[in-house]
Amino acid sequence: MTVAPRQAGPQVWVGEELATDPESWTWRLSDAEIDELIAASAWFAEGDADLPAISAPEFPLPRLGGRLEQLKHSLIRGRGFEVVLGWPVAEVPVRQTAAVFLGIGAHLGSARSQNAAGHLLGHVRDVGLDVDDPDVRIYQTNERQTFHTDSADVVGLLCLETAESGGLSLLVSAGTIYNEMLDREPALAALLFEPVATDRRGEVPIGADPFFTIPVLSWYDDALTAMIQRQYIDSAQRLANAPRLTTDMIAALDLFDEIANDGHLNLSLEMGTGDMLFVHNHSLLHDRTGFANKPGAPRHLLRLWLAIDGDRRLPPSFQQRYGDITVGDRGGIVTSVTVPHAPLFPTA
């Protein structure tokens, strides 16, 4: 087991400080940039079939391409997130908005399947499922999540409809959490570099266990990489052959969660209609507060999981979750029934 040194750099930040300078992590689309996106997506706006996996050459962005390269660099080498403001959701058909989101994603990386059904375009919406069902993923409910990472290099979200109340997005730096743990309980910090079982929630690749055992923190290739979904770590304990959580590991996970939830350290965002949020999963954790829906207009976000060229190498343990860990071609969920497609509407 290799334990990381104290962390430094642009991805190690304090949310309370970033909150005072939102212009440093937001970018508002100009009218010319919106026009370019509308022109590039026009060909995809027709028809009723699932959108294809749009590629960058099929979605030319001569004006925006350079700006998206800067965004990609900020995600994998900078502070690890950025908010893009101003997409006119109310004025553009949902299909065309979906095409724009997929097109932006294609300039950042390649879309990955987000579930066993093969959704390249995900839908974060309460579809009435039971959060206590161990085969339900929490984004399909309106319940509070915990700070977690997704199984891809970058997650992107585009807000189609806000909640009546709640539903705030939260971000926190894994490096900041780790440094705080080193200061407070270094022995517990070290435990997080040991493998821990995480429930696959029924989405099991051929020949795999119904759980994977990846450490919450890994120090590999001079980078601290996080992989955590606490609710799924806890639910893995229902599986007879999953390694048991020790009392000390539970204490380490509890302290990790406590620090992540420190309002001084994390950053709270209220995504408005048309806002996009992109987050680097290996260096940051994200969360969402519980919410109440508007009558007849439930909170609804589109989601992308992206593999990014030029991102860090991942430790071999990630093969359990990612399969192939080749940079630029990794991540996502693939089972024997997975058929990649991009549905325009959420399904249970």
N, C-alpha and C positions, 0 to 999 in steps of 0.2 A: 504493500500500500504506500503510495506516494502522496504526501500532504503538501499543499500549495504554500508558497511564501505569502506574506502580506501583499495585498493587491493595490495597484495604482494605475492611473491612466484615465482616459476620457469615459470609459464605461463604469468607472467607480464614482458614483455621484450621490448626492443627498437631495431628495425630492424637495424639501423645504427651500433649498437654494435655487433649484431649477424653476420652481413655481414663481419666483420673482422676475424671471426673464423668459416668458413664453415665446417671444419672437425668435429666440435662439433655437427652438425645436419645432417651430411651425412654419409652414409655407402655404401661402394663399395662391391658388391658381389665378392667373390673369385671364382676361377675356380672350386674348390670343391663344393661350394654352388650352382653354376650354374649347375654342373653335377647332384647334388641331385635333383634340381628342374626339370631338363629334365627327369630324371629317374621316378620321382613321377608323371609326367604329361604324360608319354608315353602312358598309357592305355587310356587317354582321347583324344589323338591326332588323333585317327581314326574316320571315319564316317563323315556324313554331317548334322546330326540332331543338334538341340540346345544342348549346353552343359548343363548337369544337375547342380543343386545346389550342388557343390562339398562339402563334409564334410571333416573335419580334419582327421578322421580315414581312409578315402579313399585316402588321400593324405599325406602319411607318410614322415616326415622331421626330422629324428633323429638328424641331425647336426644343421639344421636351426631352429628347434622348440624352443630351448632356446633363440636364438637371437630374434625371433619374439615375445616371451614373454617380452623381454626387450623393444622391440619397442612398444608393447601395453602399457607397464607401462609409457614409455616416452610420449605417446599420451595423456593418461588420468590423469597422475600424474606429468609429467614433463613439457617441454616447449610447448607441444601440436602439434608438427609436426616433421617429419623426411623425408629426401630424400634418396631413395635407388637407387644406380647407377649401371650401367653395365649389364643390361639384354640384350642379343644379339638379338635384334629384327630382324636384317637382316639375321640371320642364322637360325631362328626358324619359322616354319609355324605359321600363325596368330592364327589358332585354338589352337595350343599348347601354344602359348603365352597367349591366353585368359584363358586356363586351369591353367597355372601357376599363373596368377593374381587372379583367383577365389580360387585357392588352398592356396595362401598366405592369402587372405582374410578370408578363413575358419579357419585358425590358429589364426587370430586376433579376429574374431567374426562371425556373421551370416549375409549373404547378404540380403538386403532389396530391395523391388521394388522401382524403381526410377521415375516411371511415371504410368499413368493409364493403359498403355499397359503391365505392369508387368516386365519391363526389370531389371533383376538382374545384368546384365552386360550392362552398359550404354556406349554410344558413344558421345563424345563431338566433334562435327564436324559441320561446316557450311553446312546445307542442303538446303540453298536457301530460307529460310522462312523470312517473314517480321517481323522485330523487333517491329514494331508498332502494330502488330496484338495482341490484349490482350489475345488470347489463345495460343500464341507462347511463349515457354520458351527460354531465351536468349542464352543458350548454343548451340542452334540449328542455331545460326547466327555467323557472324564474328565481331559483334559489341562489344564495351567495355561493360563489366558488371560493377556493383558497388560492393563494399565490402559487402559480404553476408554470411549467413550460409545455409547449406543444412539440409534436414529433416531426419537426422540420426546422430548417435553418431560420426561416423568417415566417411570422404570421402577419397577414394583412387583414384589416377590417374596414368595411365601408358601411356607414350608418344610413339605412333606408328610412327607418322610423324610430323615434326616441320613445322612451318609457314615459308614463304619466309621472312616476316618481322613482328614484333610485336608478340602478343600472349604470353607476359610474365605473369608468375604467381606471384601474390602479396599476402602476408600474413600480418596480423596485430593482435595484442593482444587486446581482448575486455577489459581486465583489465587495460591496458595502456590507451586506449581511455577513459574509465570511470574516471580514475585518472586525466587525463588532463581536462576533463569536470568539475570535482569537483574543480579544481584549477581556471578555467576560468569562469564558469557559473553554480554554484551548483544548482540553481533553475531549469535550463534546464536539468541538469543531472537527477534530481528527476523525471521529467516528463517521462523519458524513462522507468520507472517502471509501467506506466499506460498502459492498453490494447490499441492496435492499430490494425486496420483492414489490413490484407494482402490478396491479390487476390490469389485464388487457380488456376487461369488461366485455368478454364474449367475442371480441374481434381477434381471432387467433390465426396466425399464419400456419400453413401446412407444416406439420412436424414440430411445432413449437409448443412450449408449455403455455397454460392460460395466464401466465405472468412472465415478466422479465426481471432480471436482477442487475440493475445498473445503479452505481452509487449516485446519491444526490449531487455530490460534487466530484469532479475529476480534474486532476492536474496532468495535462498531456500536451506535448509540443509547446511548452511555455504559455499555456492558456488555461484559465479556470473555466470549466464548462459545467453548467447546471442541468439536471434532469430531475424534475419533481412534480408530482401531483399527489398531495397528501391524502386526499380522500381515497385515491386509488391504491395508495400504499396501505392504508387502513383496511380497505375492503379485500385486499389480497390475502389477509389473514383468514378469510373464510375458506381458502383453498388448502386442502389437506397437505399437499406436498410443497407449499410455499415456505421458505425459511421463516422462522418465528422472529418477531421483533423482540429484542431484549429491552429490559427496563432502561438501560443506558441509551439505547438507540431511540427509544420513545422520548426520553428527556432531550436528546439532541434535536430531534424533529420538532419537539414543542418549542425549544428555544429558537430554532430557525424560523418557525412560524411567528413567534412573538416578535422577533426583530423585524421580519418582513412587514408586519402589521403596524409598526411604529410610524405614526403619521408625520414624524419629523424626517424619516428616511425615505418613505415612499412618496410617489407623486400621484395625485388624483386628477383625472381628466373627465370632463363631461362632453362626450361626443355629440355634436349636433347633426342634424340631417345633412347628408352630403359630405361629412368629414371622413377622412381615411386615416387610419393609424397603422403604422408598420413597426414591428418589434422583432429584435434579434433574440431568438429563443435561447441561445447558448450563454448569453451574458446577462440577460434580464429575465425576471419573472413578471407575469401579468395576472390580473384578477378582475373580478367584476362583482359589484355589490348586488344584493337582491333587489328586485324591482316589482312594481305594479304596472300593468298594462293600461293603456287608454282603451276605453270601450270601443270595440270594433277595429282597433288599429294597434295590434301588438308590436312591442319593440322588435326590431328586425335588423340584423346586420348581415351583410355578405362577408364571407371569410375566404382567404387564400392561405395555403401552406406552400412555401416556396423553397426550392433548393437553389443555392446561390454560388455561382462561380467565384473563386477567389476567397471563399470563407476558410476558416480554420480547419485543420484535420481533426477528426474525432477519435477518441480512444476505441480500441477494438470491442470493448463491451457494448458499444452502441449498435453493433451488428444484430444483437438480439431484437432490437426495436426497429432499426432502419433496414435490416437486410444488408444491402450494399451501402458502404459508407464512403464511396467515391465522392470527392468534392464536386459539387455541381450536379450530382445525379443521385441524391439520397433523400431519405425521409419518406413520410407518409405511411399509410396502413394498407397492406395488401394481403388478402386471404384467397382461398380457393374460389370464392364467389365474386371477387372484385372485378368490376368492369368500369374503367374510367369514363366519366361523363360529367357534364356541367349543368345540373338541373337549375331551372329558373325559380323554382318554388320549393320550400322546405317540405320534407316528409318525415314521418315518425321513425 
